[in-house]
C-alpha cells in the first residue's frame, strides 16, 4: 500500500468516537509518539502559546466528566489531553523561547536581541482578549495534528469542546498559570457498541469547498 492510500484510508477511518472500550489501553510508547506529534505542531513564529495536560488520575477525570456534560469519553477513553491557551506571553516565556532558539540554532547575541524585538512587537500588538484568541487558534493546529497522527496509528480519538472551561480552570488550577482550557481530545479504541463507527462520513464535496483562482 502506498503512502497516499494509507493516509486516505486512515482519514476516512477516523471519526469522533463516542463510545470507547474502557478495557483497551493505548500503549505508553504510542502515547509518547502522539504527545511528540502535538509538540511538533506548527505555531506562529514557533512561540507555542499553549500548554497541554495529560490527565491520568481517575479521580480528576471523574471530576472533569461532571463539568463536561457527563460525556462518557472523559472517563472511558484510555487517555485524555486537555488543550489550554496562554492568556498572555510574558518576558519569561520569551526568554525561555530564545534560550531554546540559541541552543538549537546557535544564534548570536545580536540575533537573539533582534528576534526578541520582533517577538515583543508581535505579541505586544494585541489588545484585550486578542492575544488569547490568537493563542487559541494556534492551539487548534496542534489538535488537528494529533487527530491525524492518531488516525494513521489506528488509534481512535474524540475532539471535544463541550466542556465548562471555568470549571476546568478551577479543577486544574489553570488560572494560577495564566491558562484557559479550550478543548479536550480523548484517545483510545472504539467500542463495538458505538453505532457511529460504521456510519458514512458526511463531508461536502470538494467542488463546493474548493475554488481555484
LINFEN-V563129 format. One record per backbone hydrogen bond with DSSP energy under -1.0 kcal/mol. CO is the residue of the C=O (numbers start at 1). NH is the residue of the N-H. E is the energy in kcal/mol with one decimal. If there is no record, write none. Layout:
((CO	NH	E) (CO	NH	E))
This chain:
((2	6	-2.3) (3	7	-2.7) (4	8	-2.3) (5	9	-2.5) (6	10	-2.1) (7	11	-2.5) (8	12	-2.0) (9	13	-1.8) (10	14	-1.9) (15	17	-1.5) (19	191	-2.9) (21	24	-1.6) (27	31	-2.3) (28	32	-2.3) (29	33	-1.7) (30	34	-2.3) (31	35	-2.7) (32	36	-2.0) (33	37	-2.1) (34	38	-1.8) (35	39	-2.2) (36	40	-1.9) (38	41	-1.3) (43	46	-2.4) (44	47	-1.9) (48	50	-2.0) (49	86	-2.4) (51	84	-2.3) (53	82	-2.9) (57	61	-2.2) (58	62	-1.8) (59	63	-1.9) (60	64	-2.4) (61	65	-2.1) (62	66	-1.5) (65	68	-1.8) (65	70	-1.8) (67	164	-2.5) (68	71	-1.2) (71	74	-1.4) (72	76	-2.8) (73	77	-1.8) (79	187	-2.5) (80	55	-2.5) (81	185	-2.4) (82	53	-2.2) (83	182	-2.6) (83	183	-1.3) (84	51	-2.2) (85	180	-2.1) (90	94	-2.3) (91	95	-2.6) (92	96	-2.4) (93	97	-2.3) (94	98	-2.7) (95	99	-2.4) (96	100	-2.0) (97	101	-2.3) (98	102	-2.6) (99	103	-2.1) (100	104	-2.6) (101	105	-2.8) (102	106	-1.8) (108	112	-2.4) (109	113	-2.4) (110	114	-2.3) (111	115	-2.5) (112	116	-2.5) (113	117	-1.9) (114	118	-1.9) (115	119	-2.5) (116	120	-2.7) (117	121	-2.0) (118	122	-2.0) (119	123	-3.0) (120	124	-1.8) (122	125	-1.1) (127	130	-2.8) (129	133	-2.3) (130	134	-2.4) (131	135	-3.1) (132	136	-2.4) (133	137	-1.6) (134	138	-1.5) (135	139	-1.9) (136	140	-1.6) (138	142	-1.1) (139	143	-1.4) (140	144	-2.2) (141	145	-2.0) (142	146	-2.0) (143	147	-2.4) (144	148	-2.1) (145	149	-2.3) (146	150	-2.7) (147	151	-2.1) (148	152	-2.3) (149	153	-1.7) (150	155	-3.1) (151	154	-1.3) (156	188	-2.2) (157	17	-1.8) (158	186	-1.9) (160	184	-2.5) (161	163	-2.6) (163	165	-1.1) (164	168	-2.0) (165	169	-2.5) (166	170	-1.7) (167	171	-2.7) (168	172	-2.7) (169	174	-2.0) (174	177	-1.7) (174	179	-1.9) (175	178	-1.4) (178	87	-2.4) (180	85	-2.6) (183	83	-3.0) (184	160	-3.2) (185	81	-2.4) (186	158	-2.0) (187	79	-2.7) (188	156	-2.2) (189	21	-3.2) (191	194	-1.7) (194	197	-1.3) (196	199	-1.3) (205	208	-1.4) (205	209	-1.7) (206	210	-2.9))
